[in-house]
Amino acid sequence: MRSASLVVMNTEAARDAMRVKYPEHAERILAVPNAVDDEALPIPPSSAEERKRRFLVAYAGTVYLDRNPATSSRGGAGGARVRAYPERFGIEFMGVAEPGWIEAMAAQEAIAPFVAVHPPGPRLAAAAFLTRASVLVNLPQDSHLAVPSKIFEYMRYDAAILALAAAESATAALLRGTDADVVDPEDIEGITAALLGRIREHDAGRRPRALATCERFSRRAQADRLFDALDGLIRNDIPRRHRAGLGVTG
């Protein structure tokens, strides 16, 4: 910390924590979040019709022990009761999970016919899966200072984001002011209400726009923030002993 001219954290919450830890270096600690890629998504022609016909809640990625899907399954039970048939509503997972674990939770919540688990696949298969979704779920995690990269991936899709995260978390701070639903992981009623609200929108023919259209989430905008900070160091003619000092943490 003493030798770095600039210390870059990838969330504002982590930046603030570092400034508290190292107040004497606070002015040199910067937040440059991760961001969204610019390239177009490969969207299967059939996905638009399937989205109209069926309301899908989707999660893609590894289901770790600290990302327990139980509360999202309980919240999804309300949606299953409203939609009545698996042909009209589903909760699907794609990725690595303990065999039988998610299926057992679904059976316990009496929504087994509405739940499906798909094995991991290549990136294009994951993109095709996410493109079919009406709601993309980010499961809770135990690190409140970090934002899962999955959030930025989800931002590329025309789907609502349901982030199960504490109100004081970096994820909640990132999504504040957007159309995303941020709900405490233990708030079953809140999860249910968020899903029912999205179902009403879906039935009315309204579909959320991708959050990637917001400039502040673009990788280019975040790169500009970093390069502006570096330019400032150069213009201010930083001491020689700091010239090569750039600390980056992720």
C-alpha positions in Angstrom: 0.0 0.0 0.0 2.8 2.4 0.8 4.6 1.8 -2.6 1.5 1.8 -4.8 0.5 5.1 -6.6 -3.0 3.7 -7.3 -4.9 0.8 -5.7 -7.8 -0.5 -7.8 -10.7 -2.4 -6.2 -13.4 -3.9 -8.3 -16.4 -2.9 -6.1 -17.2 0.4 -4.3 -17.9 -1.6 -1.1 -14.4 -3.1 -1.3 -12.9 0.3 -2.0 -14.6 1.8 1.1 -13.5 -1.1 3.2 -9.9 -0.6 2.1 -10.2 3.2 2.8 -11.3 2.4 6.3 -8.4 0.0 6.7 -5.8 2.3 5.2 -7.1 5.9 5.8 -3.7 7.4 5.2 -3.8 6.0 1.6 -7.6 6.7 1.0 -7.1 9.1 -1.8 -5.2 6.6 -3.9 -7.8 3.8 -3.5 -10.1 3.7 -6.5 -13.1 1.5 -7.5 -13.3 0.3 -11.1 -16.0 -2.4 -11.3 -16.2 -5.2 -13.8 -18.5 -4.5 -16.7 -20.3 -5.8 -19.7 -18.9 -7.0 -23.0 -20.0 -5.2 -26.2 -20.3 -8.1 -28.7 -23.8 -9.2 -29.8 -25.5 -12.2 -28.2 -26.1 -15.3 -30.3 -29.9 -15.5 -30.0 -31.7 -18.6 -31.4 -34.7 -17.7 -33.6 -37.0 -19.9 -31.5 -36.3 -18.1 -28.2 -38.7 -15.2 -28.7 -41.8 -17.4 -29.2 -40.8 -19.6 -26.3 -40.5 -16.5 -24.0 -44.0 -15.5 -24.9 -45.4 -19.0 -24.2 -43.6 -19.9 -21.0 -42.3 -17.8 -18.0 -38.9 -19.2 -17.2 -36.8 -18.5 -14.1 -33.2 -19.5 -14.9 -29.8 -19.8 -13.2 -26.6 -20.7 -15.1 -23.4 -21.7 -13.3 -22.1 -23.8 -10.5 -24.4 -24.0 -7.4 -21.9 -23.8 -4.5 -22.8 -24.6 -1.0 -23.1 -20.9 -0.1 -25.4 -20.3 -3.0 -28.3 -22.3 -1.7 -31.3 -22.3 -4.1 -33.8 -23.2 -1.4 -35.3 -19.8 -0.9 -35.6 -19.1 -4.6 -37.4 -22.5 -4.9 -39.8 -21.5 -2.1 -40.4 -18.1 -3.7 -40.9 -19.8 -7.0 -43.6 -22.0 -5.6 -45.9 -18.9 -5.6 -45.3 -18.5 -9.3 -46.0 -22.1 -9.9 -49.3 -21.9 -8.2 -50.3 -18.9 -10.3 -49.2 -20.3 -13.7 -50.6 -23.8 -12.8 -48.8 -25.8 -15.6 -45.2 -26.6 -16.2 -45.8 -25.7 -19.9 -46.4 -22.1 -18.7 -43.9 -21.7 -15.8 -40.5 -23.2 -15.0 -37.5 -22.9 -12.8 -34.4 -24.3 -14.5 -30.7 -24.6 -13.6 -27.8 -25.2 -15.9 -24.4 -26.1 -14.5 -22.7 -28.1 -11.8 -24.7 -29.0 -8.7 -24.7 -31.8 -6.2 -26.6 -34.7 -7.9 -30.2 -34.8 -6.8 -29.9 -31.8 -4.4 -32.0 -29.3 -6.3 -34.5 -32.0 -7.3 -35.0 -32.9 -3.6 -35.6 -29.3 -2.7 -38.2 -29.0 -5.5 -40.0 -32.1 -4.3 -40.0 -30.7 -0.7 -41.6 -27.5 -2.0 -44.1 -29.5 -4.1 -42.9 -27.9 -7.3 -40.9 -30.8 -8.8 -42.8 -30.8 -12.2 -41.8 -27.1 -12.6 -38.1 -27.6 -11.9 -35.4 -28.9 -14.3 -31.6 -29.2 -14.0 -29.4 -29.2 -17.1 -25.7 -30.4 -17.2 -23.0 -27.9 -17.9 -22.5 -26.9 -21.6 -20.4 -24.7 -23.8 -20.8 -20.9 -23.7 -23.1 -20.8 -26.7 -25.4 -23.4 -25.1 -25.5 -21.3 -21.9 -26.3 -18.2 -23.9 -29.2 -20.0 -25.6 -30.5 -21.2 -22.3 -30.4 -17.7 -20.7 -32.0 -16.1 -23.8 -35.2 -18.1 -23.1 -35.5 -16.8 -19.6 -37.9 -14.1 -18.3 -36.1 -13.8 -14.9 -32.4 -14.5 -14.3 -31.6 -15.4 -10.7 -28.4 -14.6 -8.9 -28.2 -16.9 -5.9 -26.9 -15.6 -2.5 -23.2 -15.7 -1.7 -21.2 -15.2 1.5 -19.0 -12.3 0.3 -20.8 -9.0 0.6 -17.9 -7.0 -0.8 -17.8 -8.8 -4.1 -20.2 -8.8 -7.1 -20.5 -12.1 -8.9 -19.4 -11.9 -12.5 -22.7 -13.6 -13.3 -24.5 -10.3 -12.7 -22.6 -8.7 -15.5 -23.3 -11.6 -17.8 -27.0 -11.4 -17.0 -27.0 -7.7 -17.9 -26.7 -8.6 -21.5 -30.1 -10.3 -21.7 -33.6 -8.9 -22.1 -34.7 -10.4 -18.9 -35.4 -9.2 -15.3 -32.6 -9.8 -12.8 -33.5 -11.2 -9.4 -30.5 -10.8 -7.2 -30.7 -12.5 -3.8 -28.4 -10.2 -1.8 -28.3 -8.3 1.4 -29.3 -4.6 1.2 -25.8 -3.5 2.3 -23.9 -5.8 -0.2 -21.9 -4.6 -3.2 -24.4 -6.4 -5.5 -27.2 -4.3 -4.1 -25.2 -1.1 -4.4 -24.3 -1.9 -8.1 -28.0 -2.5 -9.0 -29.4 0.4 -7.1 -31.4 2.7 -9.4 -32.0 0.0 -12.0 -35.0 -2.2 -12.9 -33.4 -5.2 -11.2 -35.1 -6.8 -8.1 -32.8 -7.1 -5.2 -34.2 -9.1 -2.4 -32.7 -10.4 0.9 -32.0 -14.2 0.5 -34.2 -15.0 3.5 -37.2 -12.9 2.4 -39.5 -15.5 0.9 -42.4 -13.2 0.7 -40.2 -10.6 -1.1 -39.0 -13.2 -3.6 -42.5 -14.4 -4.2 -43.7 -10.8 -4.7 -40.9 -10.0 -7.1 -41.7 -13.1 -9.3 -45.4 -12.4 -9.3 -44.8 -8.8 -10.4 -42.7 -10.1 -13.3 -45.3 -12.6 -14.2 -47.9 -9.8 -14.4 -45.6 -7.8 -16.7 -45.0 -10.9 -18.8 -48.8 -11.5 -19.2 -49.2 -7.9 -20.2 -46.7 -8.3 -23.0 -44.0 -6.2 -21.3 -40.4 -7.4 -21.3 -37.5 -5.9 -19.4 -34.6 -4.3 -21.4 -31.1 -5.5 -20.9 -29.2 -3.5 -18.3 -26.2 -3.5 -20.6 -27.8 -0.6 -22.4 -26.9 1.6 -19.3 -23.6 3.3 -20.1 -22.2 2.9 -16.6 -22.2 -0.8 -17.0 -20.1 -0.9 -20.2 -16.5 -2.2 -20.1 -15.5 0.8 -22.1 -16.8 3.3 -19.5 -15.0 1.5 -16.7 -11.8 1.4 -18.7 -12.1 5.1 -19.2 -12.3 5.5 -15.4 -9.1 3.6 -14.9 -7.2 5.4 -17.7 -8.4 8.8 -16.4 -6.9 8.0 -13.0 -3.6 6.9 -14.6 -3.5 10.0 -16.7 -4.0 12.0 -13.6 -1.0 10.4 -12.0 1.2 11.1 -15.1 0.0 14.8 -15.3 0.8 15.2 -11.6 4.3 13.8 -12.1 4.2 11.2 -9.4 7.4 10.5 -7.5 9.9 8.2 -9.2 9.6 5.5 -6.5 5.8 5.2 -7.2 6.0 5.3 -11.0 5.6 1.5 -11.4 3.3 1.0 -8.5 -0.2 -0.1 -9.4 -2.1 -2.4 -7.1 -5.1 -4.3 -8.5 -7.3 -6.6 -6.5 -10.3 -8.6 -7.7 
